[in-house]
Amino acid sequence: MQSLFDLHGPAPCPAPFNLAAYVLGQAAAQPDKIALAVVRPAGAERWSYGRLEQAVRGVAGGLAAMGLRPGAPVLLRLGNTVDFPIAFLGAIAAGLLPVPTSSQLTAPEITKLAAEIDPALVIAGPGIARPDHPAPVIDTAALERFFGHAPADYAMGDPDRAAYMIYTSGTSGVPRGVVHAHRAVWARRMMWEGWYGLTANDRLLHAGAFNWTYTLGTGLLDPWSIGATALIPGEGVTPQALPLLLKRFDATIFAAAPGVYRQMLKGDAALNLPRLRHGLSAGEKLPEALRAAWTEATGTPIYEALGMSECSTFISGSPARPAPVPASGYPQPGRRIAVLGEDFQPVPRGTPGQLAVSRRDPGLMLGYWKAEAETASRFHGEWFLTGDMVAMAEDGAITYLGRADDMMNAGGFRVSPVEVEAALSQHPAIHEAAATEIAVKADTTVIAAFYTGAELPEEELRAFAAERLARYKQPRLYVHLDALPRGANNKLNRRLIRQQYEAAHGQA
């Protein structure tokens, strides 16, 4: 049997359509229900559906009054506060193109992105690096004044038009803007049963920050679309405090990256969570030992999902269909996926190949911003090539085998080795640099930098990287080598570097 999977999903996205109008559709029916609670051990800041929609439509009204052209990019430089999703949805409601970016990006990094985006407006929070760009800037005080602005009507239109853009590292190693259509949020309905088991009665606590795309989709947009309550930890809440918050605020579903689960299990807090039904994991591969330890400690399962910035999650286990070990999950109902060989044809089930998603998938990106050639290179006929190596079992379960390229993963963020290497190579004493992901323990990996030239103090290297790279991109390990291994074509062999280091340190 071929590694091809095709299931019918939800009805086509209705038209005309606006992503923000759809996400906040519950506001008219239940304006007083709590849509969001920003939770801390000392209490919670609560937002009803009615208050949330007023703020979003107020921001839309304020932005519309500025006279920005339809579809104009709006660069979001906001921290871990409720201002972020309100600005994001407000821009979409007004027919603009919000571009969320990590608050950790340095001034040179965000200036480089802004030159490519050419935003019509920057919305910036305090203490967050702003780009050197002529676009006008409004701060959070001005943004929050918009919450009470005369509300704008939603800008309705073709569900296939651009709604927002997020940045990821493309296969070239250069950060790329991934442009998504308004219909992308409608496609997320396939996750409700295919991953979450989500209902309107759920209280979903996501451990991530507001301004992380995993939190934005799983922690906010999906609960609001179905009429559930989203719980987000406030700024400064540590993983050790999460068990208390899960219990105190009656969370029924918990979503986090694997590293958060690991830290919670190492903490002293009791994991007595009587209302919790299950956990969700995404962002990086969930180690089986970690999954088993969580289930033993809490009595609840974790359902894993596999996806990417270009299509969100589309492979997952769920309460309705748990994935067998070691599989990540099954294609969600409504997805058409295949596992392709080097000839771009589906391989027999059980045979490793590259995971591909049909270009007809409603959740698939429109393309990379100002990169038509790279967009085209990711498609072959019907298929969008993910770069993930997997195997499909006879029953359709998908087991993740690794990346087809050298991309690294740092706490759920994909990081380009080329970008890290370019930053480190600016040091006058470094001749060459290579970055790769290294296993330091059985279930823990870090970004490591290998370099030639003068051997330097690690403190100096860390300080040098901190000036040029966001924290999640900064290497956690620095290793001096006499030479970097290269292949027959003189191409840097990062895989060999990793294998040699792990073998020498007992992690092979």
Summary of the structure (lengths in Angstrom):
residues: 508
radius of gyration: 22.5
end to end distance: 33.9
largest distance: 67.0
contacts: 1763
relative contact order: 0.11
helix: 29%
strand: 29%
